[in-house]
Amino acid sequence: MRKSLLVLLLWAPFALALVPPPVQRLDLPTQQAIQRFLLHNRILDTPQDLDTAPYIVAADAGRVLGANGERVHARGSLDPSQLSYGIFRRGKVYADPQTQELLGVNADDIGTARFITAGDLSTLAVQRVTREVRPGDRLLRAQPPIDLATLQISPATVRVQGHIIDIPKGVTQIGVLDAVTLNKGRRDGLVEGQLLTVIKTGATVRDALAGVPVQLPDERAGTLLVFRTYEKLSYGLVLSASRSLAVMDRFETAHQTQ
């Protein structure tokens, strides 16, 4: 009996090591912040993806602008089985800050429209608008949904480094639950649910005694959650920040510094 108990005690640490860690899930406020952001923000891999999409010609009765509740007419390949389309306009074009490679284009959200009839000029009813609909605005299918309730927060499996290159909501300083655009995507190894560490580059100060400039050490300043990936870009949500974050702050996969 004593021998069996001793064996169990000796094996207990090894058995615990084999038990997988508890799965981390997103809390409700984080899920809501992501859902609100994705309703109004979208990236396309190339400007051509937007430029070749169906487009709005005019509002009903030949009016130039379409408002909420009005009908609009569009040209292009629209699928009648797709009941709703997003209305978008070309926004910022993103380039890599170091290589200048074209990474993608932001599609600015204008609203949504419900499909009514198909033809050379298809008819749609505007359901939601964030600003006036204009001729030339593009129609896009909805993005594939993310099941945020089951999204697992996971460590990175590959080493990735990059920069925050934009704050889509237009502010200059970034805080908790703000979304940011990252200059790395699926091709670089980022996946939805990964954690990233944000690094603030140390400031350059002058050594008053030596009379020479000195760069202070880099500092860990926050944590990002990757919640939507594209081919060359991603969206990340700030989960924690010890100080204000900003465009061009550096990030790296979290397991490198933990």
Secondary structure as the mmCIF struct_conf table of DSSP 4:
data_model
#
loop_
_struct_conf.conf_type_id
_struct_conf.id
_struct_conf.beg_label_comp_id
_struct_conf.beg_label_asym_id
_struct_conf.beg_label_seq_id
_struct_conf.end_label_comp_id
_struct_conf.end_label_asym_id
_struct_conf.end_label_seq_id
HELX_RH_AL_P HELX_RH_AL_P1 ARG A 2 LEU A 18
BEND BEND1 VAL A 19 VAL A 19
HELX_LH_PP_P HELX_LH_PP_P1 PRO A 20 VAL A 23
STRN STRN1 GLN A 24 GLN A 24
HELX_RH_AL_P HELX_RH_AL_P2 LEU A 28 HIS A 40
STRN STRN2 ASN A 41 LEU A 44
BEND BEND2 ASP A 45 THR A 46
HELX_RH_AL_P HELX_RH_AL_P3 PRO A 47 ASP A 51
TURN_TY1_P TURN_TY1_P1 THR A 52 THR A 52
BEND BEND3 ALA A 53 ALA A 53
STRN STRN3 TYR A 55 ALA A 59
HELX_RH_3T_P HELX_RH_3T_P1 ASP A 60 GLY A 62
BEND BEND4 VAL A 64 VAL A 64
STRN STRN4 GLY A 66 GLY A 66
TURN_TY1_P TURN_TY1_P2 ASN A 68 GLY A 69
STRN STRN5 ARG A 71 ARG A 75
BEND BEND5 GLY A 76 GLY A 76
TURN_TY1_P TURN_TY1_P3 PRO A 80 SER A 81
STRN STRN6 SER A 84 ALA A 95
TURN_TY1_P TURN_TY1_P4 PRO A 97 THR A 99
STRN STRN7 LEU A 102 THR A 117
BEND BEND6 GLY A 119 LEU A 121
STRN STRN8 SER A 122 VAL A 129
BEND BEND7 THR A 130 ARG A 131
STRN STRN9 VAL A 133 VAL A 133
TURN_TY1_P TURN_TY1_P5 PRO A 135 GLY A 136
STRN STRN10 ARG A 138 LEU A 140
HELX_LH_PP_P HELX_LH_PP_P2 ARG A 141 PRO A 145
TURN_TY1_P TURN_TY1_P6 LEU A 148 THR A 150
HELX_LH_PP_P HELX_LH_PP_P3 LEU A 151 GLN A 152
STRN STRN11 ILE A 153 SER A 154
BEND BEND8 THR A 157 VAL A 158
STRN STRN12 GLN A 161 ASP A 166
TURN_TY1_P TURN_TY1_P7 PRO A 168 LYS A 169
BEND BEND9 THR A 172 GLN A 173
STRN STRN13 ILE A 174 ILE A 174
TURN_TY1_P TURN_TY1_P8 VAL A 176 LEU A 177
STRN STRN14 ALA A 179 LEU A 182
BEND BEND10 ASN A 183 ASN A 183
HELX_RH_3T_P HELX_RH_3T_P2 ARG A 186 ASP A 188
TURN_TY1_P TURN_TY1_P9 GLY A 189 GLY A 189
TURN_TY1_P TURN_TY1_P10 GLU A 192 GLY A 193
STRN STRN15 GLN A 194 GLN A 194
STRN STRN16 LEU A 195 LYS A 200
HELX_LH_PP_P HELX_LH_PP_P4 THR A 201 ALA A 203
STRN STRN17 THR A 204 ASP A 207
TURN_TY1_P TURN_TY1_P11 ALA A 208 GLY A 211
STRN STRN18 VAL A 212 GLN A 215
HELX_LH_PP_P HELX_LH_PP_P5 LEU A 216 ASP A 218
STRN STRN19 GLU A 219 THR A 229
BEND BEND11 GLU A 231 LYS A 232
STRN STRN20 SER A 234 ALA A 241
BEND BEND12 SER A 242 ARG A 243
STRN STRN21 LEU A 245 LEU A 245
TURN_TY1_P TURN_TY1_P12 VAL A 247 MET A 248
STRN STRN22 ARG A 250 THR A 253
HELX_RH_3T_P HELX_RH_3T_P3 ALA A 254 GLN A 256
TURN_TY1_P TURN_TY1_P13 THR A 257 THR A 257
#
